[in-house]
Amino acid sequence: MPRTIHGTITVQGHSIPITNPDKPLWPEVGITKSMYLQKLAALAPYLLQYCRNRLLTTIRYPHGEGGTFFYQKNAPQPLPPYVSTSEHEGIHYVLLNGLPELLWLGNLAALEFHPSLHYAGSSLPCEWMIDLDPSMEVEPRIMEAAFIVGQVLKSLGLESVPKTSGATGVQIIVPIHKGITFDDLQRVGQFVGQYVTETRADLFTLERLKKNRGDKIYFDYLQHGEGKTLSAPYTPRARPLATVSTPLTWAEVEQGVSVTDYHLLNIVERLSQLGDLIASVPPQPIEQVIQHLNASKPGR
């Protein structure tokens, strides 16, 4: 953790004021703001990898988890000189490019980090993510659902990495080569989604309206689009147990790990043992699947 001097921390030559360091941010598990900033500093090499040069939305909880909150898209003012922004559709987004920016946001009680799915100034996706969204607050079948989707992707020749959302769902990440479009990925997502909903109609649905889903898990391939966000890998979440969006091994998914198993109090130890599971997977040959789907379009 950077050294503290009279209510500030000095990070890479920048002085960052720290206010109310003893404020409880996750009162149920005893995490104060100063503890949070220490955890953010430890998470930074991993979290920043998936936020750098992307349009950032944060969720701020001035009184800690369980209190009032608001979504922050426009960069907070006043803006420190070390914080860069990017304008998109009239909004000036923070670019979370380094540790000083991360700790500055942490001091502002930004408890969640939701980057765009594309880089600033680009309309191409950085990776592919499928979002599995339970209709129930507690969903004991979520890992079963994730494993089924992972097996389907494997049958298509695609290696993937599951991660907890840190809330109730699971996202499945497929690294891709540059040049693939969001439309390409939504087409593949629709294909996979239709397959799993037909083969496991008891478990999956493509129904967008939550009120019409019953107890089924929503296979959301549409959230992965330009201008949309999903929780970043390694972002904390404003949930009572201070859970963290955590990449998993497929063995853990098959064994039925819980979405609440990984949190701010144990994530650093996990990362020291396993490292970044996403980084170990190279870009996948999804172009072959796209070509096959395009060749099978009616009229071809």
N, C-alpha and C positions, 0 to 999 in steps of 0.2 A: 504494500500500500504506500503511495506517496506520503512524504512527511507532512505533518500538520504544524502550522505556525500561526498562533493567535487567531484561531477561527478560520483559517484558510488551509488549503492543501496546495502544495506546489507540485505541478505535474508538467514535465517536459518544458520547464521554464515559465509556465503559466500559473498564476495565483488564482485559485478558485475558492470563493467564499463558501463556508459551510455554516448553515443556520440550523439551530435546534438539533444538534447531533444526537441528543437523547430521545427525540420524538419516536414513539413506537409506530412503525410502519406496518408490521404484521404482529399485532398485539397478542394473537393467540399462541404464537410460537416464540415471542420475545425478541423479535428482530427490530432493532432501532435503526435510525437513519445512518449512524456511523457504522454499524455492522453491515448495513446494506451497501454502503459505498465500498467497504472492504471486499464484499462478495462480488460487486460489479468489477472492481479492479482485477480480481482473479478470473472472472468470466470473460474479460475484455478480449483476449486473444481469439476466443471462439465466437463470441457474439458479434464482434465487429466484422468478422469475415462475411457475415450474411446481412450486414447493414450498410457497409461502406458504399458510398456513391449511389445510394438508393434514396427515394423520397420517403422520409420518415414520419409516421404518425405515432405519437405516444399517448398513453392514457395516464393522466395525472390524478393522484389521490392526495390532496393537500393535508388531510387529516388521517392518512393511512388507510390500509385495506379495511373495507367495511364502511368507510365514510363516503361522503360525496366525491364524485369524480367527473372529469371531463376529458374529451378527446382533443388533443392539440395537433393541428395540422400546420397552421402558420407558425413560424418560428417565434418563440417567446421574446419579448422585449424587456429590457435592453439586451442586445445581442453582444456577447463578448467578441473581441477581435479574432479569436482563434476558431470561431464557429462559422462554417461556410453554409450557404443555402443554395437552393435551386428553385427557380420559378416554374410552376406547371399549372396551367389553367387558372392563373390568377392567384395561386397560393404559393407562398415562399416556404418551402420545406427545409428543415434542417437536414444536412448531410452528416450522418453519424460516422465520421471518418477516423476518429482517434479516441484515446483515453480521456483527454481533457474534456471533450464534448460529452462523453458518456457520464463522467462524474458530475459535470455541470447539470445535466439532465437529472441525474440521480438526486442531487441536492434539491431540485425542484419537485421531488416526489413523483417523477415519472417512473411508474412501477412496471409498465409494459412497453415493449418496443415492437412496432408493426411496420416493417419496411415494405416499399413497393416490390412487386415481383419482377420489375425491370430496373435497369440503371437509369439514372437521371439523364435525360436527353435521348433516350432510346425507347423504342416501342417493342423490343424483342425480349422474351422471357429469359431470365438467368438460369432457371431450372424448371422442372415440372413438378407440381404438387397436386395430389389428390387429397381432398378434405373429407374425412368421414365424420359426420356430425350426428351424434345421438339425439334422439327426440326426448329421452329421459335424462334427468340430472345424474342419476346413477345407472350406468349401462354395463352390466357384467359381460356382455357379449362383444364389447368393442374390440378386444384383441383377437377374438375369433374372426370378426369381420375383416380386420386389418390383415390377418394371416391369409385369408382367402384371396384378397386383392393382391397381396404379394405373390402368391402362387400363380395367379393369372398373369401378372406382369412377367414372372419368370418363364412361363410357357411362351411368352412373346419374345423371349430373348433379352429381357430387360432386368438388370439388377437394380434394386431400390433400397431405400433406407426408411424405415418407419420412425416417426417421432411422436411423442405425446404433444398435444397442443398446450399442455400445462393446465388446461381446464377440464373438459370432459371428453374431447375427441382425440382423433389420431390423424396426422397427415402422413402421406407417403411421398417421399422425394425421389425423383429420378434425375440425376445429373444429365445434361444434354449438351450437344455442340451448339456453338453460336450459329444463328441463321434460321433456326426453327421459329415459327410464329405462334402466337397465342391461339390463332384459329386452328393450326395444325394440332396443337396439344388438346384443344377442346374436342376435336374430332376423335382423337384416340381415346380421350376420356369418356366420351359418349359411348364409344364402342365397348370399352371395358365395363362401364356402368350398366349398359343394357344387358351385357352377358351375365354379370353377377346378380342383377335383379331378376333375371329370368331363371337362373339356376338356383338362387336362394331367395325366393320371393318372401319367405318368412322373415328375412333378416335385413334386406336392403330395399331402399326406395329411391326413385329419382324425383319424387314429389317435392317441389320447392317450398310449398306452404307448410309450415310446421304443424298447423292445426289439422292438416289432412294426412299426416304421416303415421298416426297411431303410435306404436312403440318401435317403429322401424328406424334403421340407421340411414341417414341421408348420404348418398354417394354424390358429393358435390364436385363436379368437374367444371362448373361455371365460375366458381369463385377465383379460379386461377386465370385472371385476365388483366388487361392493361388498366391501370388506375385503381386496382383493387389491392388488398393486403391480406396477408395471413401472419400469424404469430411467428416471429423469427426463431430459428433454432437457438436455444439457450437463453431466450428471454424469460425473466421472471414473470409470474402472473399474479394478479391481485386476487388471490384466493386465500382462504383462511390458513392453509398449510404452507404458504409461500412456495407453491410448486413452480417448477421450471420446465419449459418446453424442451424435452430431452430426447435426442436420437437413441434408438434402441437397436439391439441385435434381433434378428429374426428368431433366434432361439428363445430370447426373452418373451417375444410376442407369443410364440407357440406355448410357452409355459404359463401365459396368462398374467404377466406383470401388470400392476395397477398403474393408472395414470397419475396417482398421487404418491408413487414410491420415490420420486426424485424431486428434490426441493433445494432451497438455498442453503440448507444446513448440511447437505451431503453431496451436492453436485460437483463441487470442486474436487473432492476425493475421487469421485467417479471419473472425472476427466483426467486426473493424474494417472489413473489406471488404464483407461480405454482410449483416451485421446478423442479426436473428432471423427466419429464413425462416418459422417458424410464425406469427409475429405478422402477417405480410403476408397471411394467408389469412383471410377473414371466416367467420363461422358458415355452415355449408352447409345446403341444404334437404333434410336427410335425412328430415324429416317426410313428404315426398311418397313416398319409398321405403317408409317404414313403413306409410303408408296403403294403398299398392298391395299390399303383402304381406298386410296384414290383410284387405283386400277379396278376396284370392284364397284365403283359408283355406277348407278343405272345409266345405260346408254353407252358404256365403254366396252 
